[in-house]
């Protein structure tokens, strides 16, 4: 069972993958509106679950960015339905993942690396919770 995590941005989506449910690795970035590339990746890698991050406010309310991400996820689900692909989706709190990724990357202008690392952080957090159970 392979799992991918998506760090959804306005322009780019960072992708990380776990083949083992133990560790993850950064994979690539995809243009944010290129749904077909996401679908092709899902098919190619035989993905069974997609993790995506939602940023929350301190009072646990969804941010404006979270609303955009929810809309992007709806689009992906729509494309998957057309292709008759069934995949499970899980949202996780990404409030700190982008900040952690940003602090880890020396070249702050390399947004692709930041998105990929953010996706990897999301997936690592998810796997840690999964393996606690």
C-alpha positions in Angstrom: 0.0 0.0 0.0 1.6 3.2 -1.1 0.7 6.6 0.3 1.4 10.0 -1.0 1.1 13.3 0.7 0.3 16.5 -1.1 1.4 20.0 0.0 -1.2 22.1 -1.8 -0.1 25.5 -2.9 -1.6 28.1 -5.2 1.0 27.4 -7.9 2.7 24.2 -7.0 1.9 20.9 -5.2 4.6 19.1 -3.4 4.5 15.4 -3.4 6.1 12.9 -1.0 5.6 9.1 -1.0 5.8 6.2 1.4 6.0 2.6 0.1 6.5 1.0 3.5 4.2 3.0 5.9 7.4 3.5 7.9 9.4 6.2 6.1 8.8 8.7 3.4 10.8 10.5 0.7 10.2 13.7 -1.3 9.1 13.0 -4.8 8.4 16.0 -7.0 6.3 19.1 -7.5 3.4 19.3 -9.9 1.7 22.4 -11.2 -1.3 23.1 -9.0 -3.9 22.8 -11.7 -2.4 19.9 -13.5 -4.9 17.3 -12.3 -4.1 14.8 -15.0 -0.4 14.6 -13.9 -1.7 13.9 -10.4 -4.0 11.1 -11.7 -1.2 9.7 -13.8 1.1 9.6 -10.8 -1.6 7.9 -8.7 -2.0 5.2 -11.4 1.7 4.7 -12.0 2.6 4.4 -8.3 -0.5 2.4 -7.4 -1.4 4.8 -4.6 -4.1 3.7 -2.1 -4.2 6.8 0.1 -3.7 10.5 -0.2 -2.7 12.7 2.7 -3.1 16.4 2.4 -2.6 19.3 4.8 -5.0 21.9 6.0 -3.8 25.0 7.8 -5.9 26.0 10.8 -6.1 29.2 12.8 -5.3 29.2 16.5 -9.0 28.7 17.3 -9.0 25.6 15.0 -11.1 27.4 12.3 -10.1 26.8 8.7 -8.0 29.5 7.0 -8.8 31.0 3.6 -6.0 28.8 2.2 -7.6 25.7 3.8 -10.8 26.5 1.8 -8.8 26.7 -1.4 -7.1 23.3 -0.6 -10.5 21.7 0.0 -11.6 22.9 -3.4 -8.4 21.5 -5.0 -9.1 18.1 -3.3 -12.6 18.2 -4.6 -11.2 18.6 -8.1 -8.8 15.7 -7.7 -11.7 13.5 -6.4 -13.7 14.5 -9.4 -10.9 13.5 -11.8 -10.4 10.2 -9.9 -14.1 9.5 -10.2 -14.0 10.0 -14.0 -11.1 7.5 -14.1 -13.0 5.1 -11.8 -10.2 5.1 -9.3 -11.1 4.7 -5.6 -8.6 6.2 -3.1 -8.9 7.1 0.6 -8.1 10.7 1.6 -7.0 11.9 5.0 -6.5 15.6 6.0 -3.9 16.5 8.6 -3.1 19.7 10.3 -0.3 21.4 8.3 -0.1 24.5 10.4 3.6 24.1 11.1 4.9 21.9 8.3 5.5 24.7 5.8 7.3 26.7 8.5 9.5 23.7 9.4 10.3 23.1 5.7 11.0 26.8 5.1 13.5 26.8 8.0 15.2 23.6 6.7 15.8 24.9 3.2 18.8 27.3 2.8 17.7 28.8 -0.5 14.3 30.3 0.4 13.6 31.0 -3.2 13.5 27.3 -4.1 9.8 26.9 -3.6 9.8 23.4 -5.2 12.1 22.1 -2.4 9.9 23.7 0.2 6.7 22.2 -1.1 8.4 18.7 -1.4 9.8 18.9 2.1 6.4 20.1 3.4 4.7 17.1 1.9 7.3 14.8 3.4 6.8 16.4 6.8 3.1 15.9 6.5 3.5 12.3 5.5 6.1 11.6 8.3 3.6 13.1 10.9 0.8 10.9 9.5 3.0 7.7 9.5 4.1 8.4 13.1 0.4 8.6 14.2 -0.5 5.5 12.1 2.3 3.5 13.7 1.3 4.5 17.2 -2.0 2.7 16.8 
